[in-house]
Amino acid sequence: MAQRAPRLRVHSTSFVVIPARLASTRLPRKLLLNQTGKTLVQHTYEAAQQATRPMGLCVAADHEEIAAAVRAFQGEVRMTSPDCASGTDRVAEVARQLPDVDILVNVQGDEPELPGSSIDRVVELLEENPSLAVATLATPIRDRAQLDDPSCVKVVFDRHGRALYFSRSPIPHARQWNDDLLSADPPNFYLHIGLYAYRRDFLLRLADLPRTPLERLENLEQLRVLENGHEIGVGVVEERTVGIDTPEDYRAFVIRARSR
């Protein structure tokens, strides 16, 4: 049997940007919470530093308080406009200042336990697949409540790992439900992990595209990419990272951090 040719690996320059907004709805000023002795944004920054492929990282701040907190732990910070409509727009603003970078990785500021290997994986997906404009991650769903929760975004993708659709609804929809569907191997359902790697030129174009109908309907920015005919690569990881959205999330994180 003929051996499959190895995937082409193109070495690129990549850079991590952590968009950081002072105002937050469900957990006010969450990136500055510091019950562990470190701010949440510092935890996220240090987690991102564990990635080996990017050439560097920075926090894209919208307020001097965020910037001061980053400088306090000797992190790199870049000021961005407070008028940016989304984290993607904030990353794009930094991308305009980095003409020599090929790939920008958007790491949410409230992801203090994101493995560095996940960042490396989305960079590799773009390096190995020249047709992709964007790469992201997913993890299997094994819990019915998570599948039905509209705050947990689901993704379906083809056999080549290209995203077909993202939704707040359970997708794919099982015509006849059986609990065994949740334990199937390979998995039937996948949770989207909100980590993105963008090619720089595409990111700058994306920031200028108007919101699309499905994006507005589901309130999912990644649908703008699909609706404009571009491909999103999806890498599968086994471990789900937990973002900090509520006081309960933060209390649980503090307990985990103190036990390490």
Contacts in CASP RR format, 6 or more apart in sequence:
PFRMAT RR
TARGET T0000
AUTHOR 0000-0000-0000
METHOD contacts of the structure
MODEL  1
MAQRAPRLRVHSTSFVVIPARLASTRLPRKLLLNQTGKTLVQHTYEAAQQ
ATRPMGLCVAADHEEIAAAVRAFQGEVRMTSPDCASGTDRVAEVARQLPD
VDILVNVQGDEPELPGSSIDRVVELLEENPSLAVATLATPIRDRAQLDDP
SCVKVVFDRHGRALYFSRSPIPHARQWNDDLLSADPPNFYLHIGLYAYRR
DFLLRLADLPRTPLERLENLEQLRVLENGHEIGVGVVEERTVGIDTPEDY
RAFVIRARSR
7 128 0 8 1.000
8 128 0 8 1.000
8 130 0 8 1.000
9 124 0 8 1.000
9 127 0 8 1.000
9 128 0 8 1.000
10 127 0 8 1.000
10 128 0 8 1.000
10 130 0 8 1.000
11 127 0 8 1.000
12 102 0 8 1.000
12 103 0 8 1.000
12 123 0 8 1.000
12 126 0 8 1.000
12 127 0 8 1.000
13 55 0 8 1.000
13 100 0 8 1.000
13 101 0 8 1.000
13 102 0 8 1.000
13 103 0 8 1.000
14 53 0 8 1.000
14 54 0 8 1.000
14 55 0 8 1.000
14 101 0 8 1.000
14 102 0 8 1.000
14 103 0 8 1.000
14 104 0 8 1.000
14 105 0 8 1.000
14 123 0 8 1.000
14 197 0 8 1.000
15 54 0 8 1.000
15 55 0 8 1.000
15 56 0 8 1.000
15 57 0 8 1.000
15 58 0 8 1.000
15 98 0 8 1.000
15 101 0 8 1.000
15 103 0 8 1.000
15 104 0 8 1.000
15 105 0 8 1.000
16 48 0 8 1.000
16 51 0 8 1.000
16 54 0 8 1.000
16 56 0 8 1.000
16 57 0 8 1.000
16 58 0 8 1.000
16 105 0 8 1.000
16 107 0 8 1.000
16 119 0 8 1.000
17 57 0 8 1.000
17 58 0 8 1.000
17 59 0 8 1.000
17 60 0 8 1.000
17 90 0 8 1.000
17 91 0 8 1.000
17 94 0 8 1.000
17 95 0 8 1.000
17 104 0 8 1.000
17 105 0 8 1.000
17 106 0 8 1.000
17 107 0 8 1.000
18 41 0 8 1.000
18 44 0 8 1.000
18 45 0 8 1.000
18 48 0 8 1.000
18 57 0 8 1.000
18 58 0 8 1.000
18 59 0 8 1.000
18 60 0 8 1.000
18 107 0 8 1.000
18 108 0 8 1.000
18 109 0 8 1.000
19 60 0 8 1.000
19 80 0 8 1.000
19 84 0 8 1.000
19 87 0 8 1.000
19 88 0 8 1.000
19 90 0 8 1.000
19 91 0 8 1.000
19 106 0 8 1.000
19 108 0 8 1.000
19 109 0 8 1.000
20 31 0 8 1.000
20 41 0 8 1.000
20 59 0 8 1.000
20 60 0 8 1.000
20 61 0 8 1.000
20 62 0 8 1.000
20 66 0 8 1.000
20 70 0 8 1.000
20 109 0 8 1.000
21 31 0 8 1.000
21 62 0 8 1.000
21 63 0 8 1.000
21 66 0 8 1.000
21 87 0 8 1.000
21 90 0 8 1.000
22 29 0 8 1.000
22 31 0 8 1.000
22 32 0 8 1.000
22 62 0 8 1.000
22 63 0 8 1.000
22 65 0 8 1.000
22 66 0 8 1.000
23 29 0 8 1.000
24 30 0 8 1.000
24 31 0 8 1.000
26 245 0 8 1.000
26 246 0 8 1.000
27 33 0 8 1.000
27 244 0 8 1.000
27 245 0 8 1.000
27 246 0 8 1.000
27 247 0 8 1.000
27 249 0 8 1.000
27 250 0 8 1.000
30 40 0 8 1.000
30 110 0 8 1.000
30 244 0 8 1.000
30 250 0 8 1.000
31 39 0 8 1.000
31 40 0 8 1.000
31 41 0 8 1.000
31 44 0 8 1.000
31 66 0 8 1.000
31 69 0 8 1.000
31 109 0 8 1.000
31 110 0 8 1.000
32 39 0 8 1.000
32 40 0 8 1.000
32 41 0 8 1.000
32 65 0 8 1.000
32 66 0 8 1.000
32 69 0 8 1.000
33 39 0 8 1.000
33 40 0 8 1.000
33 250 0 8 1.000
34 40 0 8 1.000
35 250 0 8 1.000
35 254 0 8 1.000
36 43 0 8 1.000
36 253 0 8 1.000
36 254 0 8 1.000
36 257 0 8 1.000
36 258 0 8 1.000
38 46 0 8 1.000
38 73 0 8 1.000
39 69 0 8 1.000
39 73 0 8 1.000
40 109 0 8 1.000
40 110 0 8 1.000
40 112 0 8 1.000
40 244 0 8 1.000
40 250 0 8 1.000
41 59 0 8 1.000
41 66 0 8 1.000
41 69 0 8 1.000
41 70 0 8 1.000
41 109 0 8 1.000
42 69 0 8 1.000
42 70 0 8 1.000
42 73 0 8 1.000
43 112 0 8 1.000
43 113 0 8 1.000
43 257 0 8 1.000
44 107 0 8 1.000
44 108 0 8 1.000
44 109 0 8 1.000
44 110 0 8 1.000
44 111 0 8 1.000
44 112 0 8 1.000
44 114 0 8 1.000
45 57 0 8 1.000
45 59 0 8 1.000
45 70 0 8 1.000
45 73 0 8 1.000
45 75 0 8 1.000
47 111 0 8 1.000
47 112 0 8 1.000
47 113 0 8 1.000
47 114 0 8 1.000
47 115 0 8 1.000
47 116 0 8 1.000
48 54 0 8 1.000
48 57 0 8 1.000
48 107 0 8 1.000
48 114 0 8 1.000
48 116 0 8 1.000
48 119 0 8 1.000
49 57 0 8 1.000
50 115 0 8 1.000
50 116 0 8 1.000
50 117 0 8 1.000
51 116 0 8 1.000
51 117 0 8 1.000
51 119 0 8 1.000
51 120 0 8 1.000
51 123 0 8 1.000
52 116 0 8 1.000
52 120 0 8 1.000
53 119 0 8 1.000
53 120 0 8 1.000
53 123 0 8 1.000
53 124 0 8 1.000
54 105 0 8 1.000
54 119 0 8 1.000
54 123 0 8 1.000
55 101 0 8 1.000
56 76 0 8 1.000
57 76 0 8 1.000
57 107 0 8 1.000
58 75 0 8 1.000
58 76 0 8 1.000
58 77 0 8 1.000
58 78 0 8 1.000
58 94 0 8 1.000
59 66 0 8 1.000
59 67 0 8 1.000
59 70 0 8 1.000
59 75 0 8 1.000
59 76 0 8 1.000
59 77 0 8 1.000
59 78 0 8 1.000
59 109 0 8 1.000
60 77 0 8 1.000
60 78 0 8 1.000
60 80 0 8 1.000
60 87 0 8 1.000
60 90 0 8 1.000
60 91 0 8 1.000
60 93 0 8 1.000
60 94 0 8 1.000
61 67 0 8 1.000
61 70 0 8 1.000
61 77 0 8 1.000
61 78 0 8 1.000
61 79 0 8 1.000
61 80 0 8 1.000
62 79 0 8 1.000
62 80 0 8 1.000
62 81 0 8 1.000
62 82 0 8 1.000
62 84 0 8 1.000
62 90 0 8 1.000
63 82 0 8 1.000
64 79 0 8 1.000
66 77 0 8 1.000
67 77 0 8 1.000
67 79 0 8 1.000
70 76 0 8 1.000
70 77 0 8 1.000
71 77 0 8 1.000
78 94 0 8 1.000
78 97 0 8 1.000
80 90 0 8 1.000
80 93 0 8 1.000
80 94 0 8 1.000
81 90 0 8 1.000
81 93 0 8 1.000
84 90 0 8 1.000
84 93 0 8 1.000
86 221 0 8 1.000
87 106 0 8 1.000
88 106 0 8 1.000
88 196 0 8 1.000
88 203 0 8 1.000
88 206 0 8 1.000
88 207 0 8 1.000
88 221 0 8 1.000
89 207 0 8 1.000
91 104 0 8 1.000
91 106 0 8 1.000
91 198 0 8 1.000
91 203 0 8 1.000
92 104 0 8 1.000
92 203 0 8 1.000
92 204 0 8 1.000
92 206 0 8 1.000
92 207 0 8 1.000
94 104 0 8 1.000
95 101 0 8 1.000
95 104 0 8 1.000
95 198 0 8 1.000
95 200 0 8 1.000
95 203 0 8 1.000
95 204 0 8 1.000
96 204 0 8 1.000
98 104 0 8 1.000
98 200 0 8 1.000
101 200 0 8 1.000
102 199 0 8 1.000
102 200 0 8 1.000
103 123 0 8 1.000
103 126 0 8 1.000
103 127 0 8 1.000
103 197 0 8 1.000
103 198 0 8 1.000
103 199 0 8 1.000
103 200 0 8 1.000
104 197 0 8 1.000
104 198 0 8 1.000
104 200 0 8 1.000
104 203 0 8 1.000
105 119 0 8 1.000
105 122 0 8 1.000
105 123 0 8 1.000
105 195 0 8 1.000
105 196 0 8 1.000
105 197 0 8 1.000
105 198 0 8 1.000
106 195 0 8 1.000
106 196 0 8 1.000
106 197 0 8 1.000
106 198 0 8 1.000
107 114 0 8 1.000
107 119 0 8 1.000
107 195 0 8 1.000
108 194 0 8 1.000
108 195 0 8 1.000
108 243 0 8 1.000
110 243 0 8 1.000
110 244 0 8 1.000
110 245 0 8 1.000
111 195 0 8 1.000
111 241 0 8 1.000
111 243 0 8 1.000
111 244 0 8 1.000
112 243 0 8 1.000
112 244 0 8 1.000
112 253 0 8 1.000
112 257 0 8 1.000
113 241 0 8 1.000
113 242 0 8 1.000
113 243 0 8 1.000
113 253 0 8 1.000
113 256 0 8 1.000
114 195 0 8 1.000
114 241 0 8 1.000
115 239 0 8 1.000
115 241 0 8 1.000
117 237 0 8 1.000
118 137 0 8 1.000
118 193 0 8 1.000
118 195 0 8 1.000
118 237 0 8 1.000
118 241 0 8 1.000
119 195 0 8 1.000
121 137 0 8 1.000
121 235 0 8 1.000
121 237 0 8 1.000
122 135 0 8 1.000
122 136 0 8 1.000
122 137 0 8 1.000
122 195 0 8 1.000
122 196 0 8 1.000
122 197 0 8 1.000
122 235 0 8 1.000
123 135 0 8 1.000
123 197 0 8 1.000
125 132 0 8 1.000
125 135 0 8 1.000
125 197 0 8 1.000
125 233 0 8 1.000
125 235 0 8 1.000
126 132 0 8 1.000
126 134 0 8 1.000
126 135 0 8 1.000
126 197 0 8 1.000
126 199 0 8 1.000
129 135 0 8 1.000
129 233 0 8 1.000
131 231 0 8 1.000
132 162 0 8 1.000
132 199 0 8 1.000
132 231 0 8 1.000
132 232 0 8 1.000
132 233 0 8 1.000
133 198 0 8 1.000
133 199 0 8 1.000
133 202 0 8 1.000
133 225 0 8 1.000
133 230 0 8 1.000
133 231 0 8 1.000
133 232 0 8 1.000
134 196 0 8 1.000
134 197 0 8 1.000
134 198 0 8 1.000
134 199 0 8 1.000
134 202 0 8 1.000
134 222 0 8 1.000
134 225 0 8 1.000
134 230 0 8 1.000
134 231 0 8 1.000
134 232 0 8 1.000
134 233 0 8 1.000
135 196 0 8 1.000
135 197 0 8 1.000
135 232 0 8 1.000
135 233 0 8 1.000
135 234 0 8 1.000
135 235 0 8 1.000
136 155 0 8 1.000
136 163 0 8 1.000
136 192 0 8 1.000
136 193 0 8 1.000
136 194 0 8 1.000
136 195 0 8 1.000
136 196 0 8 1.000
136 197 0 8 1.000
136 222 0 8 1.000
136 232 0 8 1.000
136 233 0 8 1.000
136 234 0 8 1.000
136 235 0 8 1.000
137 192 0 8 1.000
137 193 0 8 1.000
137 194 0 8 1.000
137 195 0 8 1.000
137 234 0 8 1.000
137 235 0 8 1.000
137 236 0 8 1.000
137 237 0 8 1.000
138 155 0 8 1.000
138 157 0 8 1.000
138 190 0 8 1.000
138 191 0 8 1.000
138 192 0 8 1.000
138 193 0 8 1.000
138 234 0 8 1.000
138 235 0 8 1.000
138 236 0 8 1.000
138 237 0 8 1.000
139 190 0 8 1.000
139 191 0 8 1.000
139 193 0 8 1.000
139 236 0 8 1.000
139 237 0 8 1.000
139 238 0 8 1.000
139 239 0 8 1.000
139 240 0 8 1.000
140 187 0 8 1.000
140 189 0 8 1.000
140 190 0 8 1.000
140 191 0 8 1.000
140 236 0 8 1.000
140 238 0 8 1.000
141 147 0 8 1.000
141 152 0 8 1.000
141 154 0 8 1.000
141 182 0 8 1.000
141 187 0 8 1.000
141 189 0 8 1.000
141 190 0 8 1.000
141 191 0 8 1.000
142 182 0 8 1.000
142 183 0 8 1.000
142 187 0 8 1.000
143 182 0 8 1.000
144 179 0 8 1.000
144 182 0 8 1.000
146 152 0 8 1.000
146 191 0 8 1.000
147 154 0 8 1.000
147 170 0 8 1.000
147 182 0 8 1.000
147 189 0 8 1.000
148 170 0 8 1.000
150 168 0 8 1.000
150 169 0 8 1.000
151 168 0 8 1.000
152 168 0 8 1.000
152 191 0 8 1.000
153 166 0 8 1.000
153 167 0 8 1.000
153 168 0 8 1.000
153 191 0 8 1.000
153 192 0 8 1.000
153 194 0 8 1.000
153 220 0 8 1.000
154 166 0 8 1.000
154 167 0 8 1.000
154 168 0 8 1.000
154 169 0 8 1.000
154 170 0 8 1.000
154 171 0 8 1.000
154 189 0 8 1.000
154 190 0 8 1.000
154 191 0 8 1.000
154 192 0 8 1.000
155 163 0 8 1.000
155 165 0 8 1.000
155 166 0 8 1.000
155 167 0 8 1.000
155 171 0 8 1.000
155 190 0 8 1.000
155 191 0 8 1.000
155 192 0 8 1.000
155 234 0 8 1.000
156 163 0 8 1.000
156 164 0 8 1.000
156 165 0 8 1.000
156 171 0 8 1.000
156 172 0 8 1.000
156 190 0 8 1.000
157 163 0 8 1.000
157 164 0 8 1.000
157 190 0 8 1.000
157 233 0 8 1.000
157 234 0 8 1.000
158 164 0 8 1.000
161 233 0 8 1.000
161 234 0 8 1.000
161 235 0 8 1.000
162 231 0 8 1.000
162 232 0 8 1.000
162 233 0 8 1.000
162 234 0 8 1.000
163 222 0 8 1.000
163 226 0 8 1.000
163 231 0 8 1.000
163 232 0 8 1.000
163 233 0 8 1.000
163 234 0 8 1.000
165 171 0 8 1.000
165 223 0 8 1.000
165 226 0 8 1.000
166 192 0 8 1.000
166 218 0 8 1.000
166 220 0 8 1.000
166 222 0 8 1.000
166 223 0 8 1.000
166 226 0 8 1.000
167 218 0 8 1.000
167 220 0 8 1.000
168 218 0 8 1.000
168 219 0 8 1.000
168 220 0 8 1.000
170 189 0 8 1.000
171 189 0 8 1.000
172 188 0 8 1.000
172 189 0 8 1.000
174 181 0 8 1.000
174 188 0 8 1.000
181 188 0 8 1.000
181 189 0 8 1.000
182 188 0 8 1.000
182 189 0 8 1.000
190 234 0 8 1.000
190 236 0 8 1.000
191 240 0 8 1.000
192 222 0 8 1.000
193 237 0 8 1.000
193 240 0 8 1.000
193 241 0 8 1.000
196 222 0 8 1.000
198 206 0 8 1.000
202 230 0 8 1.000
206 224 0 8 1.000
206 225 0 8 1.000
209 224 0 8 1.000
209 228 0 8 1.000
211 224 0 8 1.000
212 223 0 8 1.000
212 224 0 8 1.000
212 227 0 8 1.000
212 228 0 8 1.000
213 227 0 8 1.000
214 220 0 8 1.000
214 223 0 8 1.000
214 226 0 8 1.000
214 227 0 8 1.000
215 221 0 8 1.000
215 223 0 8 1.000
215 224 0 8 1.000
215 227 0 8 1.000
222 232 0 8 1.000
225 232 0 8 1.000
226 232 0 8 1.000
242 249 0 8 1.000
242 252 0 8 1.000
242 253 0 8 1.000
243 249 0 8 1.000
244 250 0 8 1.000
244 253 0 8 1.000
END
